[in-house]
Structures are given as C-alpha cells and as structure tokens.
Amino acid sequence: MAVSGIVTAEREAVVRLVVLGPEHHETSAEVEVVLDTGFTGHLTLPPEVVGELGQPLLGSRNSVLADGGRVALDVYRAQVLWDGRRRSVEVLATGGGALAGMSLIWDHRVNLS
C-alpha cells in the first residue's frame, strides 16, 4: 500500500486527495493536503470545502491546536479515495488549511519526491 506526494518549496509533504460528497450526491473535490504527523485525527478541511460537498454534520469537538490553544470544531463524516480505495473518515472543519493526520496515514507507505 503506497500513496505518493511531493515536498513543496515550503518544505511541506503534500498529497492530492479526492474527497467525495455524501452518498447519492455527485459532488467531489480534489484537495492538496499537508501530511501532519502531529495531528492524530484523519483530516481537516476548510469549512467552504465541507459546505460545497454537503457533508453531514456529526457535531462538534473540543480540539487542542498546535500552539496549545483549545477550540470547538465542527465534525463531519466524509468518504475519501486513499490508496485507490474508498474510506470513511472524520473531518474537522477549520480555517487552518487541509491536513491529513496519522489516523488517515496509519498502516500506509507514503512516497515523497
């Protein structure tokens, strides 16, 4: 199992990820996500991407940010294409950008060039 990505000029490891809308919807988005080994969840996406896809809201969760701050974030359920397979993941909506966390990366090999 391998996923391929690049290292950007900003020294960030980035992969392209297809996020699918809810079942029976024909929506999808291809998103560049930064691999964040300090994030233990699956995925963060900007609220506008989550809104465009029409993902179902599961609720909210108190989260600890990298700077130690705490914030309540909306939690959604989404389907992504990861390593050629459809996976159901939790998505945290945040304005900080798209991140792939360790729960998504777990048990996969990531090749960067």
Secondary structure, DSSP 8 states (H G I E B T S, - for coil): -EEEEEE-TTS-EEEEEEEE-STT---EEEEEEEE-TT--SSEEE-HHHHHHHT--EEEEEEEE-TTS-EEEEEEEEEEEEETTEEEEEEEEE-TT--EE-HHHHTT-EEEE-
